[in-house]
């Protein structure tokens, strides 16, 4: 990235923290948390203890980092090396990223660039450049409205699982837009804060529906049709059994129109034309929440600080008070509309604050700061 582009990003981030000191609220028990930040021109700085939060914000204004973080865990002394900190528990944290969701739209808007011949390709990364056959490929992942809508569906499912299956109180759950490609969810509860990484992994396995099998659901080829009907769970049953049965009840096939819901599920299982095992796997993917398993089980993880800017978008990590109606491309846009002239390499069409931009290719033009920073943060443009 060119120096003048980096300098503009640093200036913009510094001004944001200066103008929004009161917006960056201190996390609960912040003196027990490890803080860190990532400078634009240096390495990640970790193992920071914060005694006075306003002093930490002053440091952000001075250093203008591209990423600001706080640990999910609580420590005796956050400033010490990890093995000496003295772990005292931590929030239960989850991360959902649209890059993990195998979305079809990524084939349309993601790009790759060959470092050798500079060829630009659309879609998923090839094993080698289609022009020069070298494998020095840079991947440029993009996110669109459909990407973040899919991530929102996953976080809503996660929220429902935690409240319905684990009995976690809504007041103990906080949902955030990450500022780029997904959502974070944290649980602050004395019931869960002492769980070690192995116990947190068990929660991960449950949320990902790792242990589900056909017999758990009541399916058995040795059972007669009538016995199968009597053994199948109802869709209002709590947990995975109810969710999966509801998925099967909603499955549409012309041969199943004349059966009630329970008979329909049994017919699907015994069908010679419907591949039930494949449908069962599809059902699991449909009802589970596709979380990042490493994030939840990692007790030393640091999470992006709420209301801080994301270095890959210039958008803000934002608390979602109403996740159903939350619009990340409007509610997380916090930079102003001062015009900045930039050189755009290329980018798909995108929308911020309800205004559509692009697509662009090899163009120089002025854009509002929030849009210009968005493209420069994605490494698709430079200061003109």
Secondary structure, DSSP 4 states (H G I P E B T S, - for coil): --HHHHHHHHHHHHHHHHHTTTTSPPPTTGGGS-EEEE-TTSPEEEEE--SSHHHHHHHHHHH--SEEEEESEEES-TTS-GGGS-EEEE-EEEEEEGGGS--TTHHHH-EEEETTT--EEESSPPSS-TTT----EEEE----HHHHHHHHHHHHHHHHHHHHTT---GGGEEEEE-SSSEEEEEE--TTTTT--HHHHHHHHHHHTTTT--HHHHT--TTS-HHHHHHHSPPTTSSSHHHHHHHHHHT---GGGTTS-HHHHHHHHHH-SSS-HHHHHHHHHHHHS----HHHHH-TT-EEEPTTPBPTTTS-B-EE-SSGGG--HHHHT--S---EEEEEEEEE--EEETTEEE--EEEEEEEEEHHHHHHHHHTTSEEE-
